[in-house]
Amino acid sequence: MKLKYNPGLYRRAVDAHRGLSRLRALRLRLMEHTYGRQWSDLITTDDGRILSEYDHALESGMRPLTNNLLRSLVKSIVGRFRYNLSTAEKPDGSGDLTAFHEANQINELNSRCLEEFLISGCVIQKLVCERRPGSSLAVWADNICPDDFFVNRFSDPRGADVRIIGHFFRVSLAELKLRFGHGSASRCAMLERCYANSSGFNATDHAAVCHVAEVWNFDIDPAAPADDPHWHCRFMAPNGTVLDETRSTLPSGGHPYAFKFYPLTDGKVHPFIEDLIGQQKHINILITMIDHILANSAKGVLLMPMDAIMPESDIRDVSRVWSRPGGVIPVNPAARMMPQEVSVSSGASRDASQLLDAEMKLFQQISGVSGALQGQLQASNVSASLYESQINNSAIALLDIYESFNSFRCVRDSIAAEMINTISH
């Protein structure tokens, strides 16, 4: 029995993946900024060269400094989420769903998903029913990297207009045969031949990497009743060969992906962190500017007239004694001018510091996360009721994000419940 061939469907999957290229590029930039690489954007200099902001700052004689408020912000929001989970009353869910949560360490998965959700605006999990090492047949939730995920352009926040969805993954040749060989030697041989023409692929190397696409598309079977549309899954090689296929086993006929893009406006995603990149960059520039001003302003400089130095001393002796606490420098009383210290108080430094303080306050206002929510100490004259009010106001500002993420969790648990019910029957 020959393997089927469907290059048209594979091209649709590739096109859907390409359609998310802007989101992937935005995610990479936001990830870099959130985790500290905040001078990595490229700029064009006046002479036409393309440099990173970091290199341009060095060329300008400054030391690029980073005060990473984005990472602190994300940690505070995720921390508040975990705190709410720990203090919330446990739902009266089914024992099977509770077991699913415990087996998958679902709170840990949720926290990492929320971190991704805040940074890239997307969260993706796939539910699968299988046996894994050390476990019997069970339902598992796996986080899917947005770089591997694809879906057609859609505008419904619930994903009701999705028609193709899936992800790309990589397995060794040995695992490929185990998963799709069905215990047949002839079928395993066909799988080897399928990948034999792949660039750099060695069919004799069982550790060789095989690229596979899991493609789910929405089919309406003409032979089936009109009210029986279903999702169809195909595992495909890069040349369009269908390695395996199946119809959805869920009672709803749906696909096994739970995902959420936030906020979805005209099919585009505008992540939470994106709004704060400009403020973060300006804060870094101001800190770097203050550091540069302080490093290059006169501080404790001694003006020492040469005729004030005693004959038995030289300028090196004066410098050595001047830097010593309690040092005494003998001077010539007949000198035309006595030594004096120069220390410049820079008005530019004060102005930059005031602007930095304003930027820090704007950062909190734009993010909606107050210092109280981040656990920062408040002034001594702030009452406990006011402090609690600030926390509640920040929580309200983040309510839309939390509720949108919770809707993803509900969809995920709904799919899991369907799979659990299928196993039990």
GIBEL-V633312 format. One record per backbone hydrogen bond with DSSP energy under -0.5 kcal/mol. NH is the residue of the N-H (numbers start at 1). CO is the residue of the C=O. If there is no record, write none. Layout:
nh: {NH:NH}
co: {CO:CO}
//
This chain:
nh: {4:6:10:11:12:13:14:15:16:17:18:19:20:20:21:24:25:26:27:28:29:30:31:32:33:34:35:36:37:38:40:43:45:45:48:51:51:53:54:56:57:58:59:60:61:62:64:68:69:72:73:74:75:76:77:78:79:80:81:82:83:84:85:86:87:88:93:98:99:100:101:102:103:104:105:106:108:109:110:111:112:113:114:115:116:117:118:119:120:121:121:122:123:125:126:127:128:130:130:135:138:140:142:144:148:149:150:152:157:159:162:165:166:167:168:169:171:173:174:176:177:178:179:180:181:184:185:188:189:190:191:192:193:194:195:196:197:198:201:203:205:206:208:210:212:213:214:215:215:216:216:217:217:218:219:219:221:222:224:228:230:231:232:233:234:235:236:236:237:238:240:242:243:243:244:246:248:253:258:259:260:262:264:265:265:268:270:273:275:275:276:277:277:280:281:282:283:284:285:286:287:288:289:290:291:292:293:294:295:296:297:301:303:303:304:305:308:309:310:313:317:318:319:320:321:322:323:324:327:330:332:333:335:340:342:343:344:346:350:351:352:353:354:355:356:357:358:359:360:361:362:363:364:365:366:367:368:369:370:374:375:376:382:383:387:388:389:390:391:392:393:394:395:396:397:398:399:402:403:404:405:406:407:408:409:410:411:412:413:414:415:416:417:418:419:420:421:422:423:424:425}
co: {242:240:6:7:8:9:10:11:12:13:14:15:16:17:18:20:21:22:23:24:25:26:27:28:29:30:31:33:32:36:37:51:43:49:45:43:49:41:39:52:53:54:55:56:58:57:62:66:67:68:69:70:71:72:73:74:75:76:77:78:79:80:81:82:83:84:91:94:95:96:97:98:99:100:102:101:105:105:106:107:108:109:110:111:112:113:114:115:116:116:117:116:260:258:142:256:140:128:138:132:130:128:126:124:145:145:166:164:155:156:159:216:150:214:148:212:210:208:206:172:173:174:175:176:177:181:183:184:185:186:187:188:189:190:191:192:193:195:198:201:202:204:205:171:169:236:167:213:234:165:214:215:232:163:217:230:219:220:221:225:219:253:217:246:215:244:213:234:241:211:237:4:235:241:235:233:231:250:125:257:123:121:261:263:268:265:263:118:271:272:273:273:274:276:277:278:279:280:281:282:283:284:285:286:287:288:289:290:291:292:293:342:301:340:302:303:305:306:330:310:314:314:315:316:317:318:319:321:324:328:308:331:332:303:301:341:298:344:346:347:348:349:350:351:352:353:354:355:356:357:358:359:360:361:362:363:364:364:368:370:372:371:379:381:383:384:385:386:387:388:389:390:391:392:393:394:396:398:399:400:401:402:403:404:405:406:407:408:409:410:411:412:413:414:415:416:417:418:419:420:421}
//
